[in-house]
């Protein structure tokens, strides 16, 4: 059976990871001289508390290649292929780390995929790959199916403040200052592996409405769009959006119940989006 491996940016639940024996390699968070393995040595709540009180923005780095080695060694022993499914190489060095680690096993069939995604849509692909592997599909078939999914990913998100995008170098200081003074809440898109310009709303309510409207306009009605609602310390807002999507699409589909994931964003993403960020992901 093909073995599946991913990293913490996928936001995969502990239950799913354990159910399919999926190693989840942690990203690394740096607060000054202190370094922590994401979701192992620092959970989301602890991270956010430290983030909002820190004078300096934490730094993130990809998992070092050596974190892959014990998992590769364990899986290589049975001679089956290994498929590493990771976030966009445009914003993370995770693909490179997995590729470097693979060089230590020259005779093994280890494949590293750049999904151009991040967050729960990446997690959806990881879980699908694990289910296909359990069903006995080959590495070639799983790879091809994932490649077909990659261009279908849509993710839209809004942030509570422009401060973290500015501090992380995503927008200029002047634009961030003006935006915060005007209480602008941007709605941005994640496309082709990077943040893309979006629209600006004047209130949080309107920004959240925009997320729902975009999902309604673009998500397919003839198949499960595999909705995910992601958040950074905004569980109630995320659940309200999930319930609304579930209700609206259930009505459109004649009462069919949709499985809408509600997941926490991980520290490596919150570093740049900030507390209060909310995102909706789906497949067209």
C-alpha positions in Angstrom: 0.0 0.0 0.0 1.2 3.5 -0.8 2.2 5.5 2.3 1.1 9.1 2.7 3.0 11.8 4.6 2.3 15.5 5.1 3.1 18.4 7.4 1.2 20.5 9.9 0.1 23.2 7.4 -2.5 20.7 6.2 -4.4 21.1 9.4 -5.1 17.4 9.4 -7.0 16.2 12.5 -5.1 13.8 14.9 -7.9 11.2 14.4 -7.5 11.2 10.6 -3.7 11.1 10.9 -3.9 8.2 13.3 -6.6 6.4 11.3 -4.5 6.3 8.1 -1.1 6.2 9.7 -0.1 9.6 8.2 3.0 11.1 9.7 2.5 14.9 10.1 5.9 16.7 10.0 5.9 19.9 12.0 6.8 23.4 10.8 9.2 25.3 13.0 8.2 28.5 14.8 10.9 30.9 16.1 10.4 33.6 18.7 13.8 35.3 18.9 16.2 32.6 20.0 13.4 30.2 21.0 12.3 27.6 18.5 9.3 25.3 18.7 7.9 22.5 16.6 4.5 23.5 15.5 1.6 21.7 17.1 4.0 19.5 19.1 5.9 21.8 21.4 3.5 24.8 21.0 -0.2 24.6 20.5 -2.3 27.2 18.7 -3.7 28.8 21.8 -0.3 29.3 23.4 1.1 30.6 20.2 -1.6 33.3 19.8 -1.1 34.5 23.4 2.6 34.9 22.8 2.0 36.4 19.3 -0.2 39.3 20.5 2.2 40.2 23.3 5.5 39.9 21.3 7.1 43.1 20.1 8.7 41.2 17.2 6.9 39.0 14.7 7.9 35.3 15.0 9.6 33.7 12.1 8.7 30.4 10.5 10.8 27.8 8.8 10.2 24.5 7.0 10.8 21.3 8.8 14.5 20.3 8.7 15.1 17.2 6.4 16.1 15.0 9.4 12.5 15.1 10.7 11.5 13.0 7.7 14.2 10.3 8.1 12.6 8.1 10.7 9.4 8.0 8.8 11.1 7.3 5.5 13.1 4.5 7.2 10.0 2.9 8.6 8.0 3.0 5.4 10.9 2.1 3.1 11.3 -1.2 5.0 8.2 -2.7 3.4 9.2 -1.6 -0.1 6.0 0.4 -0.9 6.0 3.9 -2.4 5.9 7.0 -0.2 4.0 10.1 -1.3 4.8 13.4 0.5 2.0 15.9 0.0 3.0 19.4 0.9 2.1 23.2 0.6 3.1 25.6 -2.1 6.8 25.9 -2.6 6.2 29.6 -3.4 5.6 30.3 0.3 7.2 27.3 2.1 10.5 25.4 1.9 8.7 22.2 2.9 8.9 20.6 -0.5 12.6 21.3 -0.6 13.1 19.7 2.8 11.3 16.6 1.8 13.3 16.4 -1.4 16.6 16.8 0.4 15.5 14.0 2.9 14.6 11.8 0.0 18.2 11.9 -1.3 19.2 9.7 1.7 17.1 6.9 0.3 18.2 6.6 -3.3 16.7 3.2 -3.9 13.3 4.0 -2.5 10.2 5.2 -4.4 9.6 8.5 -2.6 7.6 11.1 -4.4 7.2 14.8 -3.3 4.2 16.8 -4.5 3.8 20.6 -4.4 0.0 21.0 -4.3 0.1 24.8 -4.5 -2.4 24.7 -1.6 -2.2 25.3 2.1 -4.5 24.8 5.1 -7.6 22.6 5.0 -7.8 22.2 1.2 -4.3 20.6 1.4 -5.7 18.5 4.3 -8.6 17.3 2.1 -6.1 16.2 -0.6 -4.0 14.3 2.0 -7.1 12.5 3.3 -8.3 11.6 -0.1 -4.9 10.2 -1.0 -4.9 8.1 2.1 -8.3 6.7 1.3 -7.3 5.9 -2.2 -4.2 4.2 -0.9 -6.2 2.2 1.5 -8.4 1.1 -1.4 -5.4 -0.2 -3.2 -4.7 2.5 -5.8 -1.2 2.8 -7.1 1.1 5.7 -6.5 0.7 6.7 -10.2 -3.1 6.8 -9.9 -3.1 8.8 -6.7 -0.6 11.2 -8.1 -2.7 11.8 -11.2 -5.9 12.3 -9.2 -4.2 14.9 -7.0 -2.8 16.7 -10.0 -6.3 16.9 -11.3 -7.5 18.4 -8.0 -4.8 21.1 -7.7 -6.2 23.6 -10.2 -9.7 23.1 -8.7 -8.7 24.5 -5.3 -10.3 27.9 -4.3 -9.5 29.6 -1.0 -10.7 33.0 0.1 -9.8 34.7 3.4 -10.2 37.8 5.4 -8.0 39.2 8.2 -9.0 41.2 11.3 -6.1 43.6 10.9 -3.6 44.4 8.2 -0.8 44.6 10.9 0.4 41.0 10.4 0.4 41.2 6.6 2.5 44.3 6.9 4.9 43.0 9.5 5.4 39.9 7.4 6.2 41.9 4.3 3.0 41.1 2.4 1.9 44.7 2.1 3.5 48.1 2.6 3.5 49.9 5.9 1.6 53.0 4.5 -1.1 50.8 3.0 -1.5 48.9 6.2 -1.7 52.1 8.3 -4.3 53.6 6.0 -6.3 50.4 5.9 -6.4 50.1 9.6 -7.3 53.7 10.1 -10.2 53.3 7.7 -11.1 50.0 9.3 -10.8 48.2 5.9 -11.1 44.4 6.1 -9.7 42.9 2.9 -11.0 39.7 1.3 -8.0 38.0 -0.4 -7.7 35.0 -2.6 -5.2 32.1 -2.5 -4.5 31.1 -6.1 -1.7 29.3 -7.9 0.2 28.9 -4.6 0.3 32.5 -3.4 -1.9 35.3 -2.0 -3.6 37.2 -4.7 -5.2 40.7 -4.5 -8.9 40.8 -3.6 -11.5 43.3 -2.6 -11.9 45.5 0.5 -14.9 45.8 2.7 -15.6 48.4 5.3 -16.9 46.1 8.0 -16.2 42.6 9.3 -19.8 41.6 8.6 -19.5 42.6 5.0 -16.2 40.8 4.6 -17.7 37.6 6.0 -20.7 38.0 3.8 -18.3 38.3 0.8 -16.7 34.9 1.7 -20.1 33.2 1.7 -21.1 34.9 -1.5 -17.9 33.9 -3.3 -18.5 30.3 -2.2 -22.1 30.4 -3.4 -21.0 31.8 -6.8 -18.1 29.5 -7.5 -18.7 26.2 -5.7 -20.2 23.4 -7.8 -23.8 22.3 -7.3 -23.4 18.9 -9.1 -20.8 17.5 -6.7 -19.5 17.9 -3.2 -17.3 21.1 -3.1 -15.6 19.7 0.0 -16.0 23.0 2.0 -13.5 23.9 4.7 -13.8 26.9 7.0 -10.5 27.8 8.7 -10.0 30.3 11.5 -7.5 31.8 13.9 -9.1 32.1 17.3 -12.5 32.8 15.8 -14.4 29.5 16.3 -17.9 30.9 16.6 -17.6 32.9 13.4 -16.2 29.9 11.6 -19.0 27.7 12.8 -21.6 30.2 11.8 -20.2 30.4 8.2 -20.0 26.6 8.1 -23.6 26.2 9.2 -24.7 28.8 6.6 -22.9 27.0 3.8 -24.2 23.7 4.9 -27.8 25.0 5.0 -27.7 26.8 1.7 -26.1 24.0 -0.2 -28.3 21.4 1.4 -31.3 23.4 0.2 -29.9 23.7 -3.3 -29.1 20.0 -3.4 -32.5 18.8 -2.3 -31.7 18.2 1.3 -28.3 16.5 0.8 -26.1 16.9 3.9 -22.6 18.4 3.2 -19.5 17.7 5.3 -18.1 21.1 6.0 -14.8 21.0 7.9 -14.1 23.6 10.6 -10.5 23.7 11.5 -7.9 25.9 13.3 -5.3 27.6 11.3 -1.9 26.6 12.4 0.8 29.0 13.8 2.8 29.1 10.6 -0.2 30.6 8.8 -1.4 32.7 11.7 2.0 34.4 11.8 1.1 36.1 8.5 -2.7 36.4 8.8 -3.0 37.3 12.5 -5.7 36.4 15.1 -9.2 36.7 13.8 -8.4 35.5 10.3 -11.2 33.4 8.7 -10.9 31.5 5.4 -13.2 29.4 3.2 -11.7 26.7 1.0 -13.5 24.5 -1.6 -13.0 22.6 -4.9 -14.7 23.8 -8.1 
